[in-house]
Amino acid sequence: MHARTEPAEAEPGAIARPPLVRELLLVAGLFLVYKFGRQLAAGHTAEAFHNAHRVWDLERTVHLPGEGSVQSLLLHGDTLAHLANTYYATVHFPATVAFLVWLYLRRPAHYVWARRVLAALTSAALLTHLLFPLAPPRMLAATGLVDTARTYGPSVYGPPRTDHLSNQFAAMPSLHFGWALMVAIGLIVATRSRWRRLWLLHPLLTLLVIVGTANHYWLDALAATALLGLALAVIHPPHRTVTTAGRAQEKLVPAEEPVLVGAAR
């Protein structure tokens, strides 16, 4: 009699990368919906300033640190203010896109998870912008803050009455901070480097920039954090199938005992 070995059941492969064209169309569609939705929220000037006074008074009531304490650090010279404005204008979208591209190429399962979380966060933010238009602190005289972008440049916004490309009354929640925090969380979850928690410097620096440039209140970042927390509670990350420490490593699967079929007894 001949004995033969039954092969062990194959390990399920890694999640396939989503079709690129579909993903590009999906992300572009979400971006267009977001931009269109921001336009729907424009034009609520009186309500936006009323809400701004309420937010400013609430922050003082609960004794949050004044935004001016951060801005004062930037106003010691033109260079810091200019760098902060440049960071605000140029890092937000490119960093998020680079994050998604890297996940798409290297961690497809984490890419799908991160894209869903960002879509949920952005949708919730859009709804909040529609229901609660809010003028940023740079527009509110009561804050005593300087519009650093207008004073030191560069600025991504034009005069509110003529700026038809953006809704400047969409301060809460801050998607600058929400997206930056998700980028950090996503990279911490998807990688294994011992230094991966340093990615938290990105949302920390973003927080200091958005507050110091008077584009957002502290509460805008807190609201973004709360919405992101809800999205993460509902949309769970994938189970890790590989370990990474700067490079992918092959997952080791313990060998199973061969099964003898047709052996003489």
Secondary structure, DSSP 8 states (H G I E B T S, - for coil): ---EEE-------------HHHHHHHHHHHHHHHHHHHHHHTT-HHHHHHHHHHHHHHHHHTT---HHHHHHHHTTSHHHHHHHHHHHHHTHHHHHHHHHHHHHHH-HHHHHHHHHHHHHHHHHHHHHHHHS-B--GGG-GGGT---HHHHHS--S---TTT--SS-TTB-SS-HHHHHHHHHHHHHHHH---TTGGGGGHHHHHHHHHHHHTTS--HHHHHHHHHHHHHHHHHS------SEESSSEE---------EEES---
